[in-house]
Amino acid sequence: MAMQFLCSAHRQQLKRSKVVAENRWDEWMEAGREAFAQRDWQSALKYLGCSFELSEMLLSNEDLPSLSNIDRYMVSGHFLAECFARCHENCLQRHCLLAVHHHLLKLLRSPQGLGLSLQRNVEISLQMLARHYEAAGEEETLHACYQETTRLLKHRCH
């Protein structure tokens, strides 16, 4: 289930220019951070959600994912997840955290992931998931994910 925050007109416009898309991502993340700091959760959700969707588009348009777009995806996804947590939307928070983590693991498993330094990204993502599952009292649920992530990191990054 992909979350959609952008209208189809914006989506089409942003697909035309990577430079424009990256600039919008920067602007929307800044606006989302400001709204988050002001505890304006609805505005923060709007901006962070658009940033997250846009970062996903940027990644999907690359044959070889760049680390900057991977970082964009991870940062906006984690920020959006935290905003969902502040809105007491724990299922949506978990969805964002899992989406980011699974995408990173997919990259790690792929031939394109061989040339990327993803270890730190994956470790941060796993920490965010662990924090979420611990807060929910469901640490045991994360056990299989932790084992698979650790196995992939040892196999691909060492």
VOGUMI-957456 format. One record per residue (C-alpha): residue in three letters; y, x, z; residue number from 1. Coordinates in steps of 0.25 Angstrom, whole numbers. Each point is the difference from the previous one (the first is absolute). Layout:
BEGIN
+------+-------+-------+-------+-----+
| type | north |  east |    up | seq |
+------+-------+-------+-------+-----+
|  ALA |     Y |     X |     Z | NUM |
...
+------+-------+-------+-------+-----+
// end
This chain:
BEGIN
+------+-------+-------+-------+-----+
| type | north |  east |    up | seq |
+------+-------+-------+-------+-----+
|  MET |     0 |     0 |     0 |   1 |
|  ALA |    13 |     7 |    -5 |   2 |
|  MET |    13 |    -5 |     7 |   3 |
|  GLN |    11 |    -3 |    -9 |   4 |
|  PHE |    15 |     1 |     4 |   5 |
|  LEU |     6 |     3 |   -14 |   6 |
|  CYS |     3 |   -11 |   -10 |   7 |
|  SER |    -6 |     1 |   -14 |   8 |
|  ALA |    14 |     4 |    -5 |   9 |
|  HIS |     2 |    11 |     9 |  10 |
|  ARG |   -14 |     5 |    -2 |  11 |
|  GLN |     2 |     1 |   -15 |  12 |
|  GLN |    13 |     6 |     2 |  13 |
|  LEU |    -5 |    11 |     9 |  14 |
|  LYS |   -12 |     3 |    -9 |  15 |
|  ARG |     9 |     4 |   -11 |  16 |
|  SER |     6 |    12 |     8 |  17 |
|  LYS |    -6 |     9 |    10 |  18 |
|  VAL |    13 |     6 |     4 |  19 |
|  VAL |     6 |   -14 |     2 |  20 |
|  ALA |   -12 |    -4 |     8 |  21 |
|  GLU |     0 |    13 |     9 |  22 |
|  ASN |    15 |    -3 |     3 |  23 |
|  ARG |    -3 |   -14 |     3 |  24 |
|  TRP |   -11 |     4 |     9 |  25 |
|  ASP |    10 |    10 |     8 |  26 |
|  GLU |    10 |   -11 |     1 |  27 |
|  TRP |    -9 |   -11 |     5 |  28 |
|  MET |    -7 |     9 |    10 |  29 |
|  GLU |    14 |     4 |     5 |  30 |
|  ALA |     4 |   -15 |     1 |  31 |
|  GLY |   -14 |    -3 |     7 |  32 |
|  ARG |     2 |    11 |    10 |  33 |
|  GLU |    14 |    -5 |     3 |  34 |
|  ALA |    -5 |   -14 |     2 |  35 |
|  PHE |   -12 |     5 |     8 |  36 |
|  ALA |     9 |     8 |     9 |  37 |
|  GLN |     9 |   -13 |     2 |  38 |
|  ARG |   -13 |    -8 |     3 |  39 |
|  ASP |     3 |    -9 |   -12 |  40 |
|  TRP |   -15 |    -2 |    -3 |  41 |
|  GLN |     2 |    -9 |   -11 |  42 |
|  SER |     9 |     9 |    -8 |  43 |
|  ALA |    -8 |    12 |     3 |  44 |
|  LEU |   -13 |    -7 |    -5 |  45 |
|  LYS |     7 |    -4 |   -13 |  46 |
|  TYR |     5 |    15 |    -3 |  47 |
|  LEU |   -12 |     7 |     6 |  48 |
|  GLY |    -9 |   -10 |    -8 |  49 |
|  CYS |     7 |     3 |   -13 |  50 |
|  SER |    -1 |    15 |     3 |  51 |
|  PHE |   -15 |    -1 |     2 |  52 |
|  GLU |    -2 |    -8 |   -12 |  53 |
|  LEU |     8 |     9 |    -8 |  54 |
|  SER |    -7 |    13 |     5 |  55 |
|  GLU |   -13 |    -7 |    -4 |  56 |
|  MET |     6 |    -2 |   -14 |  57 |
|  LEU |     5 |    15 |    -1 |  58 |
|  LEU |   -14 |     5 |     4 |  59 |
|  SER |    -8 |    -9 |   -10 |  60 |
|  ASN |     9 |     5 |   -11 |  61 |
|  GLU |    -4 |    14 |     2 |  62 |
|  ASP |   -13 |     6 |    -6 |  63 |
|  LEU |     1 |    11 |    10 |  64 |
|  PRO |     7 |    -5 |    13 |  65 |
|  SER |    11 |     8 |     5 |  66 |
|  LEU |     1 |     4 |    15 |  67 |
|  SER |    14 |    -6 |     0 |  68 |
|  ASN |    -5 |   -14 |    -4 |  69 |
|  ILE |   -12 |     1 |     9 |  70 |
|  ASP |    10 |     3 |    11 |  71 |
|  ARG |     9 |   -12 |    -4 |  72 |
|  TYR |   -12 |    -9 |     0 |  73 |
|  MET |    -5 |     5 |    14 |  74 |
|  VAL |    14 |     0 |     6 |  75 |
|  SER |     4 |   -14 |    -5 |  76 |
|  GLY |   -14 |    -6 |     3 |  77 |
|  HIS |     0 |     5 |    15 |  78 |
|  PHE |    15 |    -4 |     2 |  79 |
|  LEU |    -4 |   -14 |    -6 |  80 |
|  ALA |   -12 |    -1 |     9 |  81 |
|  GLU |     8 |     4 |    12 |  82 |
|  CYS |    10 |   -11 |    -4 |  83 |
|  PHE |   -11 |   -10 |    -1 |  84 |
|  ALA |    -4 |     4 |    14 |  85 |
|  ARG |    14 |    -3 |     6 |  86 |
|  CYS |    -1 |   -14 |    -7 |  87 |
|  HIS |   -14 |    -2 |     7 |  88 |
|  GLU |    -7 |     0 |   -13 |  89 |
|  ASN |   -12 |     8 |     4 |  90 |
|  CYS |    -9 |    -4 |   -12 |  91 |
|  LEU |    11 |     5 |   -10 |  92 |
|  GLN |     2 |    12 |     8 |  93 |
|  ARG |   -14 |     4 |    -1 |  94 |
|  HIS |     0 |    -4 |   -15 |  95 |
|  CYS |    11 |    10 |    -2 |  96 |
|  LEU |    -7 |    11 |     8 |  97 |
|  LEU |   -13 |    -2 |    -7 |  98 |
|  ALA |     6 |    -1 |   -14 |  99 |
|  VAL |     7 |    14 |     2 | 100 |
|  HIS |   -13 |     6 |     6 | 101 |
|  HIS |    -9 |    -5 |   -10 | 102 |
|  HIS |     9 |     5 |   -11 | 103 |
|  LEU |     1 |    13 |     5 | 104 |
|  LEU |   -15 |     1 |     2 | 105 |
|  LYS |    -2 |    -5 |   -15 | 106 |
|  LEU |    10 |    12 |    -4 | 107 |
|  LEU |    -8 |     9 |     8 | 108 |
|  ARG |   -13 |    -4 |    -6 | 109 |
|  SER |     6 |     1 |   -15 | 110 |
|  PRO |     0 |    11 |    -9 | 111 |
|  GLN |    15 |     0 |     1 | 112 |
|  GLY |     0 |     1 |    15 | 113 |
|  LEU |    -7 |    14 |    -1 | 114 |
|  GLY |    13 |     7 |    -4 | 115 |
|  LEU |     8 |    -8 |    11 | 116 |
|  SER |     3 |     5 |    14 | 117 |
|  LEU |    -3 |   -14 |     7 | 118 |
|  GLN |    -6 |     5 |    13 | 119 |
|  ARG |    13 |    -3 |     8 | 120 |
|  ASN |     2 |   -13 |    -6 | 121 |
|  VAL |   -14 |    -5 |     3 | 122 |
|  GLU |     1 |     5 |    14 | 123 |
|  ILE |    13 |    -7 |     2 | 124 |
|  SER |    -6 |   -13 |    -6 | 125 |
|  LEU |   -12 |     1 |     9 | 126 |
|  GLN |     9 |     2 |    13 | 127 |
|  MET |     8 |   -12 |    -4 | 128 |
|  LEU |   -13 |    -8 |    -2 | 129 |
|  ALA |    -5 |     5 |    14 | 130 |
|  ARG |    13 |    -4 |     7 | 131 |
|  HIS |    -1 |   -14 |    -6 | 132 |
|  TYR |   -15 |    -2 |     3 | 133 |
|  GLU |     2 |     6 |    14 | 134 |
|  ALA |    11 |   -10 |     3 | 135 |
|  ALA |    -9 |   -11 |    -5 | 136 |
|  GLY |   -11 |     5 |     9 | 137 |
|  GLU |    -9 |     2 |   -12 | 138 |
|  GLU |    -2 |    15 |     0 | 139 |
|  GLU |   -15 |    -2 |    -3 | 140 |
|  THR |     4 |    -7 |   -13 | 141 |
|  LEU |     6 |    13 |    -5 | 142 |
|  HIS |   -11 |     9 |     2 | 143 |
|  ALA |    -7 |    -1 |   -13 | 144 |
|  CYS |    14 |     2 |    -7 | 145 |
|  TYR |     2 |    12 |     9 | 146 |
|  GLN |   -13 |     6 |    -4 | 147 |
|  GLU |     2 |    -2 |   -15 | 148 |
|  THR |    14 |     5 |     0 | 149 |
|  THR |    -4 |    13 |     8 | 150 |
|  ARG |   -12 |     2 |    -9 | 151 |
|  LEU |     9 |    -1 |   -13 | 152 |
|  LEU |    10 |     9 |     6 | 153 |
|  LYS |   -10 |    11 |     3 | 154 |
|  HIS |    -7 |    -2 |   -13 | 155 |
|  ARG |    13 |     0 |    -9 | 156 |
|  CYS |    11 |     8 |     8 | 157 |
|  HIS |    -8 |    12 |     6 | 158 |
+------+-------+-------+-------+-----+
// end
